Amino acid sequence: MTATEALLRVLLLLLAIGHSTHGAECFPACDPKNGFCEDDNVCRCQPGWQGPLCDQCVTSPGCVNGLCEEPWQCICKDGWDGKLCDIDVRACTSTPCSNNGTCVDLDNGRYECSCPPGFSGKDCQEKDGPCVINGRFGDLVGSAVGFPGMSGEGASGCGAGKGQRKQWASSGT
């Protein structure tokens, strides 16, 4: 090792060790913008900064689910809103999916349910399959609506109200 290399190493080591006006040394060094070395290996942080090296900002008082980039901020994590990040905006928190459906949070407080086999609908609330009315299949006799000349005999159906769909299946009886 040359004398220049040795001198360079010493200079780098001195830069890595934080010095204060009191002669104290900290290794590793305190963040020079956010604190100073008070006693050997003890960093004293400026207001708004914390951590062993004074390199972590302090969030706004009362900030629940947030982070900071500068002192006293409260930047909300995904799914949280409000001044203190205390308002849950994740739609799936309220478990809207019925019948063991899996909820997936989407943008802007929206959600989507992935329904298990045998269930459908926005919230997996509709049971798929033949319609049962009062414990019996509802047999329809007559012409099928929308299909002139076709008969609904021997079939069971589900009446469809607004926003619902009709389901048809053979009753087998």
C-alpha positions in Angstrom: 0.0 0.0 0.0 1.4 3.4 -1.0 1.5 6.4 1.3 -1.3 8.0 -0.8 -3.6 5.0 -0.4 -3.0 4.9 3.3 -3.7 8.6 3.7 -6.9 8.2 1.6 -8.1 5.4 3.8 -7.5 7.5 7.0 -9.4 10.4 5.4 -12.3 8.2 4.5 -12.4 6.8 8.0 -12.4 10.3 9.5 -15.3 11.2 7.2 -17.3 8.2 8.3 -16.9 9.1 12.0 -19.1 12.0 13.0 -17.4 14.7 15.0 -19.1 17.4 17.2 -17.7 20.6 18.5 -17.5 18.8 21.9 -14.9 16.4 20.6 -17.3 13.4 20.7 -17.1 10.8 18.0 -19.9 8.6 16.6 -19.5 5.6 14.4 -21.3 5.2 12.2 -21.8 9.0 11.9 -25.1 10.8 12.7 -26.9 12.3 9.8 -25.2 15.7 9.6 -28.4 17.6 8.6 -30.6 16.0 11.3 -28.4 15.6 14.4 -25.0 15.8 16.0 -22.8 13.6 18.1 -23.2 14.5 21.7 -21.2 11.8 23.5 -19.1 9.0 22.1 -21.5 7.0 19.9 -24.6 8.9 21.0 -26.4 11.0 18.3 -28.6 13.9 19.5 -31.4 14.4 17.0 -32.9 17.7 15.8 -36.7 18.1 16.4 -38.6 16.0 13.9 -35.9 13.4 13.5 -35.3 10.1 15.4 -33.4 6.9 15.3 -29.9 5.9 16.3 -28.4 7.9 13.4 -31.1 10.7 13.3 -32.1 9.5 9.8 -35.8 8.7 10.5 -38.4 11.4 10.3 -41.1 11.7 13.0 -44.7 11.4 11.7 -47.4 13.9 12.5 -48.8 13.3 16.0 -51.8 10.9 15.8 -50.8 9.5 12.4 -52.1 5.9 12.5 -51.4 4.2 9.2 -49.0 6.6 7.6 -45.4 7.4 6.9 -43.3 10.5 6.5 -40.6 11.7 4.1 -40.1 14.9 6.0 -40.8 15.6 9.7 -44.5 15.9 10.8 -46.0 14.4 7.6 -48.6 11.7 7.5 -48.6 10.1 4.1 -51.2 7.4 4.0 -50.4 3.8 3.2 -52.6 2.0 0.6 -56.1 1.5 1.8 -56.1 4.4 4.3 -57.2 8.0 4.0 -57.8 11.1 6.2 -55.6 13.6 7.8 -54.3 11.0 10.3 -54.6 8.0 7.9 -57.3 6.6 10.2 -60.1 6.0 7.7 -60.1 2.5 6.1 -61.1 2.8 2.5 -60.6 -0.8 1.6 -64.0 -2.1 0.4 -63.2 -5.7 1.4 -62.8 -4.8 5.1 -66.6 -5.1 5.5 -66.5 -8.6 4.0 -69.2 -8.0 1.3 -68.8 -11.4 -0.5 -71.3 -14.0 0.7 -71.0 -17.8 0.6 -67.2 -17.9 1.1 -66.6 -15.7 -1.9 -63.1 -14.1 -2.1 -63.1 -10.3 -2.1 -60.5 -8.3 -4.2 -60.0 -4.6 -3.5 -60.0 -2.4 -6.6 -59.4 1.3 -7.1 -61.5 4.0 -5.5 -63.1 1.9 -2.8 -64.5 -0.6 -5.3 -64.3 -4.4 -5.0 -65.0 -7.6 -6.9 -66.1 -10.9 -5.5 -64.7 -14.2 -6.9 -67.5 -16.7 -6.2 -67.0 -20.3 -5.3 -68.6 -23.0 -7.6 -72.4 -22.9 -7.3 -72.7 -19.2 -6.5 -72.8 -16.0 -8.6 -73.9 -12.4 -8.4 -72.0 -9.2 -7.4 -71.6 -10.5 -3.8 -71.9 -14.3 -4.5 -75.4 -14.1 -3.1 -77.2 -16.0 -5.8 -77.2 -19.8 -5.7 -76.7 -21.3 -9.2 -78.8 -24.3 -10.3 -82.5 -25.1 -10.4 -84.9 -22.8 -8.7 -86.7 -24.2 -5.6 -89.9 -22.5 -4.5 -91.3 -23.4 -1.1 -89.2 -26.6 -1.2 -90.5 -27.7 -4.6 -89.5 -27.1 -8.2 -91.8 -24.6 -9.8 -93.1 -26.2 -13.0 -94.1 -23.9 -15.8 -96.7 -24.9 -18.2 -97.5 -22.9 -21.3 -95.5 -21.1 -23.9 -92.1 -19.9 -23.1 -91.9 -16.1 -23.1 -90.0 -14.8 -26.1 -90.0 -18.2 -27.8 -93.3 -18.6 -29.6 -94.4 -22.2 -30.1 -92.0 -23.5 -27.4 -93.5 -25.1 -24.3 -92.1 -24.9 -20.8 -93.7 -28.2 -19.7 -91.5 -30.3 -17.6 -89.1 -27.5 -16.8 -88.7 -25.5 -13.7 -87.7 -21.9 -13.8 -86.8 -19.0 -11.6 -88.8 -15.8 -12.0 -86.5 -13.0 -12.7 -87.2 -9.6 -11.2 -85.4 -6.4 -12.1 -81.6 -7.0 -12.2 -82.0 -10.8 -11.9 -81.6 -13.5 -14.4 -83.9 -16.4 -15.2 -82.6 -19.9 -14.6 -84.0 -23.0 -16.3 -83.4 -26.6 -15.4 -85.2 -29.9 -15.9 -87.1 -30.8 -12.8 -86.9 -34.5 -13.6 -90.4 -35.1 -12.3 
